Amino acid sequence: MGSCLENKRYKMMKVKEGEYVPDVEDTFPEDDPFVHKLIYENIYNEVFDENYPYLDESFKWKVGHVWALFRAYFICFWVNPLIFGLRIKGRKNLKKYKKELKDGAITVCNHAYRWDFLAVWQASKRFRLWYPAWADNFQTKDRDNMRHTCGIPVPKSMSAMKKFNQAFDTLHERKAWFHVFPEECRWNNYKPLRPFRKGAFIFSYKYQMPIVPMVITYRERTGLYKFFKKDEPLYNITIGEPIFPDMSLPRKESVDEMRDRVHAKMVELAGIIENPWPSVQPNDKG
């Protein structure tokens, strides 16, 4: 594989002085921002229809959830800081808007490394973030981890989608927090911000919930950190101020405006002056 710095999108990007851009040996797609680069073997045969338990509250799920929390605490407080050097910035923005966030919020973040969701957990101090996820991932070895960390698969049929929506309606009534990766799929150590799908912003308008933008950025791996992962950078996660939907606009206009506003803020938080991708991919209906 060649250097990502030869990628045309990287050549179009400009960052602030001193902003670190990892030189990753990876050939990232240049024209399709929603390519799923990480495909794992299917070992299950789940059916995501109207009978699937999108909001599973069984005793078995609760036991799995407690075990998942235990393992996640270990990763959050040992693996992420010790191996990945995770640093958290901007927690003051959660304290400043504590009143506005008490009835629930939606965290969004770029999808940048294996443990980025747990970095969001650690940054937000919310260890029950419900998140929609690509249904195919629930057929892989990660199925139970995703289910027990509050993942909900996005189905394809209308009848199943009704049940999916009902699950999030119930969670919103309980003042739960949601998380969405608006880039949809993970590209490890990718610096530019890719276009966003609109799901998070539909949630924001529908439930009148603020969005809390978070951004993963990178540092050069130095010192003792080199003993762990020589081929990966160190990570920061920065929390921005909550962004609120404009409820005076019609739904579609508000969703589009919110997507643009959040994307622009996350580009800024990422230390990028000129981002090579727009906030929305042309002709994208997702």
C-alpha positions as CSV (number, residue, x, y, z in Angstrom):
1,M,0.0,0.0,0.0
2,G,1.1,3.6,-0.7
3,S,1.1,6.6,1.6
4,C,-2.3,8.2,2.3
5,L,-0.6,11.5,1.7
6,E,-0.6,10.7,-2.0
7,N,-4.4,10.5,-1.9
8,K,-6.1,13.3,-3.9
9,R,-8.4,14.2,-1.0
10,Y,-5.3,14.7,1.2
11,K,-3.7,16.8,-1.4
12,M,-6.8,19.1,-1.4
13,M,-6.8,19.4,2.4
14,K,-5.2,22.2,4.4
15,V,-4.8,22.1,8.1
16,K,-3.8,24.6,10.8
17,E,-0.2,25.1,11.6
18,G,1.0,22.3,13.9
19,E,-2.0,20.0,13.3
20,Y,-0.7,16.5,13.0
21,V,-1.7,14.4,10.0
22,P,-0.7,10.7,10.3
23,D,1.1,9.2,7.3
24,V,-0.9,6.0,7.1
25,E,0.0,3.2,4.7
26,D,-3.5,2.9,3.3
27,T,-5.2,3.4,0.0
28,F,-8.4,5.3,0.9
29,P,-11.2,5.7,-1.6
30,E,-11.1,9.0,-3.3
31,D,-14.6,9.4,-4.7
32,D,-17.0,7.2,-2.6
33,P,-16.9,8.3,1.1
34,F,-19.2,5.4,2.2
35,V,-17.1,2.4,1.2
36,H,-17.1,-0.1,4.0
37,K,-13.4,-0.9,4.1
38,L,-13.6,-3.3,7.1
39,I,-15.6,-6.3,6.2
40,Y,-15.7,-9.2,8.7
41,E,-16.9,-12.8,8.1
42,N,-20.6,-13.5,8.7
43,I,-21.0,-16.2,11.4
44,Y,-24.6,-15.5,12.3
45,N,-27.8,-15.5,10.4
46,E,-29.9,-12.9,12.2
47,V,-33.2,-11.8,10.6
48,F,-33.9,-8.1,11.1
49,D,-37.6,-8.0,10.5
50,E,-40.6,-6.7,12.6
51,N,-40.1,-9.5,15.1
52,Y,-36.5,-8.7,16.0
53,P,-36.1,-7.2,19.5
54,Y,-34.7,-3.7,18.6
55,L,-35.1,-2.7,22.2
56,D,-34.1,-5.8,24.1
57,E,-34.9,-5.6,27.8
58,S,-34.6,-9.3,28.6
59,F,-32.7,-10.6,31.6
60,K,-30.2,-12.2,29.2
61,W,-29.5,-8.8,27.6
62,K,-29.1,-7.1,30.9
63,V,-26.5,-9.7,32.1
64,G,-24.7,-9.2,28.8
65,H,-24.9,-5.5,29.2
66,V,-23.3,-5.6,32.6
67,W,-20.5,-7.8,31.4
68,A,-20.0,-5.5,28.4
69,L,-19.8,-2.5,30.7
70,F,-17.1,-4.2,32.8
71,R,-15.0,-4.8,29.7
72,A,-15.6,-1.4,28.4
73,Y,-14.5,0.2,31.6
74,F,-11.2,-1.7,31.3
75,I,-10.7,-0.4,27.7
76,C,-11.8,3.1,28.5
77,F,-9.6,3.6,31.6
78,W,-6.6,1.4,30.7
79,V,-6.3,0.5,27.0
80,N,-7.4,3.8,25.5
81,P,-5.1,6.0,27.7
82,L,-2.2,3.5,28.0
83,I,-1.9,2.1,24.5
84,F,-3.6,4.9,22.4
85,G,-2.7,7.8,24.6
86,L,-6.3,9.1,24.6
87,R,-6.7,12.7,25.7
88,I,-10.1,14.3,26.3
89,K,-10.7,18.0,25.6
90,G,-13.7,20.2,26.0
91,R,-15.6,18.6,28.9
92,K,-16.4,22.1,30.1
93,N,-19.0,22.3,27.2
94,L,-21.0,19.5,28.8
95,K,-20.9,21.2,32.2
96,K,-21.8,24.6,30.7
97,Y,-24.9,23.2,29.0
98,K,-25.9,20.6,31.7
99,K,-29.4,22.0,31.9
100,E,-30.0,21.9,28.1
101,L,-28.7,18.3,27.9
102,K,-30.7,16.9,30.9
103,D,-33.5,15.5,28.6
104,G,-31.1,13.7,26.2
105,A,-28.7,14.6,23.5
106,I,-27.1,13.0,20.4
107,T,-23.3,12.7,20.3
108,V,-21.7,12.5,16.9
109,C,-18.1,11.8,16.0
110,N,-15.9,10.9,13.1
111,H,-15.3,7.1,12.8
112,A,-11.6,6.9,13.1
113,Y,-10.3,3.8,15.1
114,R,-11.4,0.6,16.7
115,W,-12.2,2.0,20.1
116,D,-13.6,5.4,19.1
117,F,-17.1,4.6,20.4
118,L,-15.6,3.9,23.8
119,A,-13.7,7.1,23.5
120,V,-17.0,8.9,23.1
121,W,-18.3,7.0,26.2
122,Q,-15.3,8.1,28.2
123,A,-15.5,11.7,27.0
124,S,-19.2,12.1,27.6
125,K,-19.2,10.0,30.8
126,R,-22.4,8.4,29.4
127,F,-22.0,4.6,29.6
128,R,-25.4,3.9,28.0
129,L,-25.4,5.5,24.6
130,W,-27.9,3.9,22.2
131,Y,-26.7,3.8,18.7
132,P,-28.0,2.7,15.3
133,A,-25.6,0.5,13.4
134,W,-25.1,-1.2,10.0
135,A,-27.2,-4.4,10.3
136,D,-24.5,-6.5,8.5
137,N,-22.2,-6.0,11.5
138,F,-24.6,-7.8,13.7
139,Q,-23.8,-11.0,11.6
140,T,-20.1,-10.9,12.6
141,K,-18.0,-11.7,15.6
142,D,-18.9,-8.3,17.0
143,R,-22.6,-9.0,17.2
144,D,-22.8,-9.5,21.0
145,N,-20.5,-6.6,21.8
146,M,-22.7,-4.3,19.7
147,R,-26.0,-5.6,21.1
148,H,-24.8,-5.4,24.7
149,T,-23.3,-1.9,24.3
150,C,-26.7,-0.6,23.2
151,G,-26.3,-1.0,19.4
152,I,-29.5,-1.3,17.4
153,P,-29.4,-2.6,13.8
154,V,-30.9,-0.5,11.0
155,P,-33.3,-2.8,9.1
156,K,-34.3,-2.5,5.4
157,S,-38.0,-3.3,5.3
158,M,-40.7,-0.7,6.1
159,S,-42.4,-2.9,8.7
160,A,-39.1,-3.5,10.5
161,M,-38.2,0.2,10.3
162,K,-41.4,0.9,12.1
163,K,-40.2,-1.2,15.1
164,F,-36.8,0.4,14.9
165,N,-38.3,3.8,15.2
166,Q,-40.6,2.7,18.0
167,A,-37.5,1.6,19.9
168,F,-35.9,5.1,19.7
169,D,-39.2,6.7,20.5
170,T,-39.3,4.8,23.7
171,L,-35.7,5.6,24.5
172,H,-36.3,9.3,23.9
173,E,-39.3,9.2,26.3
174,R,-36.8,7.9,28.9
175,K,-34.5,10.8,28.2
176,A,-31.8,8.5,26.9
177,W,-28.7,9.7,25.0
178,F,-28.0,8.5,21.4
179,H,-24.8,8.3,19.5
180,V,-24.4,8.3,15.7
181,F,-21.3,8.1,13.4
182,P,-22.6,10.2,10.6
183,E,-19.8,9.1,8.3
184,E,-21.4,5.7,8.5
185,C,-18.3,3.5,8.2
186,R,-14.9,3.4,9.8
187,W,-11.8,4.5,8.0
188,N,-8.9,4.0,10.4
189,N,-6.7,7.1,11.1
190,Y,-8.3,9.1,8.2
191,K,-7.8,12.8,8.7
192,P,-10.4,14.6,6.5
193,L,-14.0,14.8,7.6
194,R,-16.2,12.8,5.1
195,P,-19.8,13.7,4.1
196,F,-22.5,12.9,6.6
197,R,-25.5,10.8,6.4
198,K,-28.7,12.5,7.6
199,G,-29.9,10.1,10.3
200,A,-28.5,12.0,13.3
201,F,-30.1,15.2,12.1
202,I,-33.4,13.6,11.5
203,F,-33.3,12.3,15.1
204,S,-32.3,15.8,16.3
205,Y,-35.3,17.5,14.5
206,K,-37.8,14.7,15.4
207,Y,-37.0,14.7,19.1
208,Q,-35.8,18.3,19.4
209,M,-32.6,17.0,20.8
210,P,-29.3,18.9,20.7
211,I,-26.3,17.4,18.9
212,V,-22.9,17.3,20.8
213,P,-20.1,17.2,18.2
214,M,-17.0,15.3,19.0
215,V,-13.9,14.9,16.9
216,I,-11.0,12.4,16.9
217,T,-7.7,14.0,16.0
218,Y,-4.2,12.6,16.1
219,R,-0.7,13.0,17.7
220,E,2.6,11.5,16.7
221,R,3.3,8.3,18.6
222,T,6.4,8.9,20.8
223,G,8.4,7.6,23.7
224,L,7.0,4.6,25.6
225,Y,3.9,4.5,23.4
226,K,6.0,3.1,20.6
227,F,6.2,-0.2,22.5
228,F,2.5,-0.8,21.9
229,K,1.3,0.2,18.4
230,K,4.1,1.5,16.2
231,D,1.9,1.7,13.1
232,E,-0.9,3.8,14.7
233,P,-0.9,7.4,16.0
234,L,-2.1,8.6,19.4
235,Y,-5.6,10.0,19.8
236,N,-7.4,13.0,21.1
237,I,-11.1,13.5,21.4
238,T,-12.5,17.0,21.5
239,I,-16.0,17.9,22.7
240,G,-17.7,20.9,21.0
241,E,-20.6,23.0,22.3
242,P,-24.1,21.5,21.7
243,I,-25.8,22.5,18.5
244,F,-29.5,22.9,18.5
245,P,-32.0,22.2,15.6
246,D,-33.7,25.2,14.0
247,M,-37.4,24.2,14.7
248,S,-38.6,27.3,12.8
249,L,-37.7,25.7,9.5
250,P,-39.6,22.9,7.7
251,R,-38.2,19.4,8.5
252,K,-36.1,18.8,5.4
253,E,-34.6,22.3,5.4
254,S,-33.8,22.1,9.1
255,V,-32.2,18.6,8.7
256,D,-30.0,19.9,5.8
257,E,-29.1,23.1,7.6
258,M,-28.2,21.1,10.8
259,R,-26.0,18.7,8.8
260,D,-24.1,21.6,7.2
261,R,-23.7,23.4,10.6
262,V,-22.5,20.3,12.5
263,H,-20.1,19.3,9.7
264,A,-18.5,22.8,9.6
265,K,-18.1,22.8,13.4
266,M,-16.4,19.4,13.3
267,V,-14.1,20.4,10.5
268,E,-13.1,23.4,12.7
269,L,-12.6,21.1,15.8
270,A,-10.4,18.8,13.6
271,G,-8.0,21.7,12.9
272,I,-8.8,21.6,9.2
273,I,-8.9,24.9,7.3
274,E,-10.0,23.5,3.9
275,N,-11.7,20.1,4.0
276,P,-11.7,18.1,0.8
277,W,-15.2,16.6,1.2
278,P,-18.5,18.5,1.3
279,S,-21.0,18.0,4.2
280,V,-23.2,15.9,1.9
281,Q,-22.3,13.7,-1.0
282,P,-24.0,14.7,-4.3
283,N,-27.1,12.6,-5.0
284,D,-26.9,11.0,-1.5
285,K,-30.4,10.0,-0.2
286,G,-29.1,8.2,2.9
